[in-house]
Amino acid sequence: MSVYTSVSQEQLETFIGHFSRVGTPLELVGISQGVENTNYFLVTDRDEYVLTLFERVPEEDLPFFLNLMAFLGDRSLPVPRPVADDDGNYLRYLANRPAAIVTKLPGRTVYYPGVEHCAAVGSVLGRMHRAGQEFPRSRPNPRGPSWWQDTAAALEGDLEADEQRLVEDELTYQYHNRRIDLPRGVIHADLFHDNALFQEGELTGVIDFYYACSDVLAFDLAIVANDWCIHPDGTLNPYRAKALLHHYHAERPLARNEEALWPVMLRGAALRFWLSRLWDYHHPRAGEITSTKDPEHFRAILEARRDLPRNAWMGWPKDVVD
């Protein structure tokens, strides 16, 4: 992610002084993936952590994210655990931003996921969804269909005619086909492959919960499929998709209406991230380190999903699977 807010040594030492269990800071290194918050790797004389300064997220939403991570961690899921200060609080101010420290998990990002990686993330996502249905808090999805409509309207003057037609057509399709009566619960909402860590083939971490919200569970699964299970041209790889879905299903069995609306979920997930990238491309945010992702990647994914037959399941006609 992009580093937007610089932190001086003096500011860091004052902040860390409230976290006696963290130890003495030795090194602070900006993380250059993502686009929403300011993230640093924090090394102390006791351990390694991730320090996050929240740039865009409303402060009132932060307890939801931090308590969710603690909740999932208590259920043996591989997620970062927030570190409380000496008064028991997860949040403090740093450089005029709300900030939190979480544990740094072992492992590295796998940039070219294979079948085994998709199987692992499917299993963990199924466990997360099952556990998350017991989480006592809720948060509406701030990037749900209402946001799609508002963002598309705000982008009208920025888009080429063919882009505008595609956005409008897909919004119409989603309006008529998306349903809210599917199983719901807490979703990660941003589980791309760079938000997962692997070590020696094991999924050791799911990170960056700062889009987490309450929404349709199959939509979260579609977000994962659209990133983990694709060919370079955006089409679905059936072997990776099958591994993802079968291992997810083993942890949280999918309902028949979720299977029936799978193409709708895939298209909606592609539209959501295409709109997000279009917005960031046309309205970039200044930062010390910048990382703006190409919108064309998700346009290709959306167009590939629009070519799926209505009875597609796992990326090919359902009768082939059955």
LINZIQUI-V541821 format. One record per residue. PHI is phi in whole degrees, -180 to 180 (999 if undefined). OMEGA is omega in degrees with one decimal (NA if undefined). NEAR is the number of other C-alpha atoms within 8 Angstrom. Layout:
phi/omega/near
PHI/OMEGA/NEAR
PHI/OMEGA/NEAR
This chain:
phi/omega/near
999/-178.3/13
-84/175.0/17
-87/-176.9/15
-101/-173.8/11
-116/176.5/9
-82/-179.9/7
-123/178.5/8
-79/178.1/6
-62/179.6/6
-64/178.5/6
-61/-178.9/10
-62/-177.9/11
-63/177.3/10
-64/180.0/8
-64/-177.0/11
-65/178.2/12
-59/178.3/7
-88/-178.0/8
-121/-173.4/11
-63/-178.3/9
-72/-177.4/4
-76/179.1/9
98/-176.7/11
-88/-179.9/9
-68/178.1/12
-113/-175.5/8
-154/176.8/8
-134/-174.4/9
-127/178.9/7
-66/178.5/9
-100/-169.5/11
-106/172.4/10
-113/176.6/7
88/-174.0/8
-142/-168.4/9
-106/-175.0/9
-119/170.5/14
-97/-178.8/15
-118/175.3/13
-133/162.1/11
-81/-179.8/13
-114/177.4/13
-109/177.1/12
-122/178.7/12
-76/-179.3/8
-118/-173.8/8
-169/176.3/8
-118/-176.1/10
-139/167.9/11
-118/177.5/12
-105/-178.2/12
-119/169.8/11
-106/-172.5/13
-89/-173.7/11
-95/-171.7/9
-117/-173.3/6
-72/176.0/8
-57/-175.4/6
-59/-178.2/6
-68/178.3/5
-86/-172.2/9
-62/176.8/10
-59/176.9/7
-59/-176.9/10
-64/-174.4/11
-69/176.8/11
-69/176.0/8
-64/178.6/9
-62/177.7/13
-63/179.8/11
-62/-179.1/9
-68/177.1/13
-61/177.6/12
-64/179.7/7
-104/172.1/7
66/173.7/6
-88/-174.4/10
-81/-177.9/9
-128/175.7/11
-66/178.4/14
-106/177.2/10
-67/-179.3/12
-103/179.1/9
-82/174.9/11
-78/-175.0/11
-68/176.7/8
-101/178.9/5
88/-178.6/6
-99/175.5/8
-82/-173.2/11
-110/168.5/9
-143/177.9/9
-95/175.9/9
-142/-178.6/12
53/178.8/8
64/176.9/5
-128/168.9/9
-64/-174.0/11
-142/179.0/12
-144/174.1/12
-113/174.8/12
-127/179.3/11
-66/175.2/11
-92/-177.0/8
-89/178.2/9
-74/174.7/9
108/-179.0/9
-134/174.5/8
-69/170.9/10
-100/-172.8/10
-83/178.1/6
-130/-174.4/4
-62/174.1/11
-107/-178.5/7
-57/-177.0/10
-66/178.4/9
-71/178.4/10
-67/175.8/15
-63/-177.9/15
-66/-178.6/12
-70/176.0/11
-62/179.4/14
-63/-178.4/14
-67/178.9/10
-64/176.7/10
-61/177.4/14
-64/179.3/12
-62/-179.2/10
-65/179.5/13
-65/179.2/10
-67/-175.5/10
-64/177.9/11
-68/176.3/9
-99/-179.7/6
-67/-170.7/10
-78/-178.9/4
-106/176.0/5
-139/179.2/9
-151/177.4/8
-60/178.4/7
-74/-178.8/9
-73/178.3/5
-118/176.9/8
-85/-174.4/8
-55/177.4/6
-65/176.6/7
-65/177.7/9
-58/-179.2/13
-63/-177.6/9
-64/-178.2/8
-69/177.0/10
-60/178.7/11
-64/-179.3/7
-70/-178.4/7
-91/-172.4/10
-52/-178.3/8
-77/-176.4/5
-99/-169.0/6
-92/170.2/8
-71/-175.3/6
-59/-179.2/6
-70/175.4/6
-64/-179.3/8
-61/179.2/10
-63/-179.3/8
-65/178.7/8
-60/-177.6/10
-63/-179.2/9
-66/-179.2/8
-71/175.2/9
-60/177.8/10
-64/178.9/8
-61/-179.4/8
-64/179.8/10
-60/-175.5/7
-88/-172.4/6
-119/-179.3/7
-72/179.6/9
-126/-178.3/5
-103/-176.6/5
-92/174.4/4
-82/177.7/10
-55/-175.2/8
-126/177.5/9
172/178.1/11
-80/177.7/14
-121/176.4/13
-73/173.8/10
75/179.8/9
-155/-174.1/12
-86/171.8/12
-79/-176.0/10
-63/178.2/12
-82/172.1/9
-108/175.4/11
-135/-178.0/15
-124/178.4/15
-126/174.8/14
-142/-178.9/10
52/176.8/4
83/-179.0/7
-99/174.5/7
-75/-173.9/13
-102/-178.3/12
-164/165.9/13
-114/-171.1/12
-122/174.8/8
59/-178.3/7
-92/-168.5/9
-87/163.7/7
-113/-175.4/8
-56/-174.8/12
-165/176.8/12
-103/-176.6/12
-164/179.1/11
-67/-176.4/12
-65/-179.7/13
-66/176.0/11
-66/176.8/12
-63/178.1/13
-63/178.6/9
-67/176.4/12
-58/179.6/15
-64/-178.3/13
-59/-177.7/13
-69/178.1/14
-112/-172.5/9
-84/-165.0/11
-119/-173.0/14
-120/168.0/13
-82/179.2/8
-56/-179.7/5
-86/177.9/7
95/178.0/12
-72/-178.2/10
-77/170.8/11
-87/-172.5/10
-64/-178.1/10
-71/178.2/7
-70/178.7/14
-62/179.5/14
-64/179.0/9
-62/179.0/13
-58/-172.5/16
-72/-179.5/11
-67/-179.7/10
-75/172.3/13
-64/-177.0/17
-59/178.7/11
-67/179.6/9
-95/176.4/10
-139/-176.3/10
-57/-179.8/7
-81/177.7/7
-79/-178.3/6
-64/179.4/6
-71/174.4/7
-69/176.4/11
-63/-177.1/9
-63/-177.3/9
-100/-179.9/9
-57/177.4/12
-60/178.1/14
-65/179.3/10
-63/179.3/12
-61/179.5/14
-66/178.9/11
-64/178.9/10
-65/178.2/12
-66/179.1/14
-63/-178.3/14
-57/-176.9/11
-81/173.0/9
-64/178.7/14
-61/179.4/12
-62/-179.3/8
-73/174.6/12
-62/-179.4/10
-64/-179.8/11
-66/179.3/11
-70/-176.5/11
-85/-179.1/7
-133/-175.4/6
-67/178.2/8
-104/179.8/5
-66/179.6/6
-157/178.7/9
-65/170.5/9
-123/-176.4/8
-113/179.7/11
-152/179.2/10
-103/-174.5/9
-90/-174.7/7
-69/179.3/7
-65/-175.4/11
-62/178.6/7
-59/-178.2/9
-83/170.0/12
-65/178.6/11
-62/178.6/10
-64/179.0/13
-61/-179.0/12
-63/177.3/8
-67/179.7/10
-70/178.3/11
-66/178.5/7
-86/179.1/6
-69/173.5/10
-65/-175.6/8
-63/-179.8/5
-99/-178.5/8
-67/175.1/12
-143/-175.1/12
68/175.3/9
100/175.6/10
-146/-176.0/11
-55/-174.3/10
-60/-178.1/10
-67/175.5/5
-70/179.0/6
-65/-177.1/7
-70/NA/4
